[in-house]
Amino acid sequence: MTEQATDTGLRTALAGLLPELRAFARFLCGSRTEADDLVQEALARSLRSLDAREEPVEDLRAWCLATVRNIFHEQLRARKREAARLRAAVPEESAPPLQETPGQVRDLARAIAALPPLLREAVILVGPQGLSHAEAAAICGVPVGTMKARVSRARTQLAAALGRVMA
């Protein structure tokens, strides 16, 4: 037989194994896309290896299934190494970020409601609304210095009402 006839026969035999290789790869990967990538890599590797071999493969089916399995485990080990490398690169947080409890939010709402209206208005505009002192002053029709003083007094009264020390 000529080399071209052998090559054509080999490619035909590999094409006939595709459904079985895909099914095996899907069983290993659990994903159709990953399985297709795995089979593609296995076929490419098989063709390169078969071209370089001196003697023919006795059981092409078993050889290809073993290739799929070996590549799957190589990729699995590589993913584990990559995950370990990423874990080592990202520092762990010592404690989760602090979050306000519903009780703390209610306490703050009560303290804001207890402020005099002008101070409440000033702290809401500059705080939760995110306006600058100048923008808040323009809305209220007062000088910027007056707005800064109102916000400062409101924050001081809130801190006192909530039992916290202002820095």
C-alpha positions as CSV (number, residue, x, y, z in Angstrom):
1,M,0.0,0.0,0.0
2,T,1.2,3.5,-0.7
3,E,1.8,6.1,2.0
4,Q,-1.1,8.2,0.6
5,A,-3.6,5.3,0.9
6,T,-2.4,4.6,4.4
7,D,-2.9,8.3,5.3
8,T,-6.4,8.3,3.8
9,G,-7.3,5.1,5.7
10,L,-6.0,6.5,8.9
11,R,-8.0,9.8,8.5
12,T,-11.1,7.8,7.7
13,A,-10.6,5.6,10.8
14,L,-10.1,8.7,13.0
15,A,-13.2,10.3,11.5
16,G,-15.2,7.1,12.4
17,L,-14.0,7.4,16.0
18,L,-15.1,11.0,16.4
19,P,-18.6,10.3,17.9
20,E,-17.1,8.0,20.5
21,L,-14.2,10.4,21.3
22,R,-16.7,13.2,21.7
23,A,-19.0,11.2,24.0
24,F,-16.0,10.2,26.1
25,A,-14.7,13.8,26.3
26,R,-18.2,15.1,27.2
27,F,-18.3,12.5,30.0
28,L,-14.9,13.8,31.3
29,C,-15.6,17.5,30.9
30,G,-19.3,17.8,31.4
31,S,-19.4,20.6,28.8
32,R,-20.0,20.2,25.0
33,T,-17.7,23.1,24.2
34,E,-14.8,21.9,26.4
35,A,-15.3,18.4,25.1
36,D,-15.0,19.6,21.5
37,D,-11.8,21.5,22.3
38,L,-10.5,18.4,24.0
39,V,-11.2,16.1,21.1
40,Q,-9.7,18.7,18.7
41,E,-6.5,18.8,20.7
42,A,-6.4,15.0,20.9
43,L,-6.9,14.5,17.2
44,A,-4.2,17.1,16.4
45,R,-1.8,15.4,18.8
46,S,-2.8,11.9,17.4
47,L,-2.1,12.9,13.9
48,R,1.3,14.4,14.8
49,S,2.2,11.3,16.7
50,L,1.0,8.9,14.1
51,D,3.0,10.7,11.4
52,A,6.2,10.4,13.5
53,R,5.7,6.7,14.4
54,E,7.7,4.0,12.7
55,E,5.3,1.1,13.4
56,P,1.5,1.3,13.1
57,V,-0.8,1.5,16.2
58,E,-2.4,-1.8,17.0
59,D,-5.7,-0.5,18.5
60,L,-6.4,3.0,17.2
61,R,-9.6,3.3,19.2
62,A,-7.9,2.6,22.5
63,W,-4.9,4.7,21.6
64,C,-7.2,7.8,20.8
65,L,-9.3,7.3,23.9
66,A,-6.1,7.2,26.0
67,T,-4.9,10.4,24.3
68,V,-8.2,12.1,25.1
69,R,-7.9,11.0,28.7
70,N,-4.2,12.0,29.0
71,I,-4.9,15.5,27.6
72,F,-7.9,15.9,29.9
73,H,-5.7,15.2,33.0
74,E,-2.9,17.4,31.7
75,Q,-5.4,20.3,31.4
76,L,-6.9,19.5,34.8
77,R,-3.4,19.6,36.4
78,A,-2.6,22.9,34.6
79,R,-5.9,24.4,35.9
80,K,-5.1,23.4,39.5
81,R,-1.6,24.9,39.2
82,E,-3.1,28.1,37.8
83,A,-5.7,28.3,40.5
84,A,-3.0,27.8,43.2
85,R,-0.9,30.5,41.6
86,L,-3.8,32.9,41.5
87,R,-4.7,32.1,45.2
88,A,-1.1,32.9,46.1
89,A,-1.1,36.1,44.2
90,V,-4.3,37.5,45.7
91,P,-4.0,38.3,49.4
92,E,-6.8,37.0,51.6
93,E,-8.9,39.5,53.5
94,S,-8.5,39.2,57.2
95,A,-12.1,40.1,58.0
96,P,-15.1,40.8,55.9
97,P,-15.9,44.4,55.4
98,L,-18.1,46.0,58.0
99,Q,-21.8,46.4,57.1
100,E,-24.4,48.4,58.9
101,T,-27.0,46.3,60.6
102,P,-30.7,47.3,60.2
103,G,-30.6,48.6,63.8
104,Q,-27.7,50.9,63.0
105,V,-29.5,52.2,59.9
106,R,-32.7,52.9,62.0
107,D,-30.6,54.7,64.6
108,L,-29.0,56.9,62.0
109,A,-32.4,57.7,60.4
110,R,-33.8,58.7,63.8
111,A,-30.8,60.9,64.6
112,I,-31.1,62.6,61.2
113,A,-34.9,63.1,61.8
114,A,-34.1,64.7,65.2
115,L,-31.8,67.4,63.6
116,P,-33.2,70.9,63.1
117,P,-34.5,71.3,59.6
118,L,-31.7,73.5,58.3
119,L,-29.0,71.1,59.5
120,R,-30.9,68.1,58.3
121,E,-31.2,69.6,54.9
122,A,-27.5,70.5,54.7
123,V,-26.2,67.1,55.8
124,I,-28.6,65.3,53.4
125,L,-27.6,67.4,50.4
126,V,-23.8,67.0,51.1
127,G,-23.9,63.5,52.4
128,P,-26.3,61.0,50.6
129,Q,-27.0,63.3,47.7
130,G,-23.3,63.7,47.1
131,L,-23.4,67.4,46.3
132,S,-20.5,69.7,46.9
133,H,-20.8,72.4,49.5
134,A,-21.1,75.0,46.8
135,E,-23.9,73.1,45.0
136,A,-25.8,72.6,48.2
137,A,-25.3,76.3,49.1
138,A,-26.7,77.4,45.7
139,I,-29.8,75.1,46.2
140,C,-30.5,76.6,49.7
141,G,-29.6,80.1,48.7
142,V,-26.9,80.6,51.3
143,P,-23.2,81.4,51.2
144,V,-20.8,78.4,51.0
145,G,-19.4,79.2,54.4
146,T,-22.9,78.9,55.9
147,M,-23.4,75.5,54.3
148,K,-20.1,74.3,55.5
149,A,-20.9,75.4,59.1
150,R,-24.4,73.7,58.9
151,V,-22.9,70.4,57.7
152,S,-20.3,70.5,60.4
153,R,-22.8,71.2,63.1
154,A,-25.1,68.4,61.8
155,R,-22.3,65.9,61.7
156,T,-21.2,66.8,65.3
157,Q,-24.8,66.4,66.5
158,L,-25.2,63.1,64.7
159,A,-22.0,61.8,66.2
160,A,-23.1,62.8,69.7
161,A,-26.5,61.2,69.1
162,L,-25.0,58.0,67.9
163,G,-22.3,57.9,70.6
164,R,-19.4,58.2,68.3
165,V,-16.4,60.5,68.4
166,M,-15.8,62.7,65.3
167,A,-12.3,62.8,64.0
